[in-house]
Amino acid sequence: MNIHNNARLTFRGRELLVKRIVELPRWMHYYNWHRQHAEIDYQCPINTLGINMNNLLALHN
């Protein structure tokens, strides 16, 4: 969706859309790294991958 060419969005609507776009990477990081999911026995999705969790420089940025 091109936010600059959509005349139907009001200024406030565009402002909220931009805020959501900016916050999405932070939310996805939380969702995949820190939020426990009931479907996978209350683990975080990252814990189910079987990767070496000691390499924080490569994994947690």
Residue pairs with C-beta under 8 A, 6 or more apart in sequence:
1 17
3 9
3 14
3 17
3 18
6 14
9 17
31 45
32 44
32 45
32 46
33 44
33 45
33 46
33 60
34 44
35 44
36 42
36 43
36 44
37 43
37 44
37 45
40 48
46 59
47 53
51 59
53 59
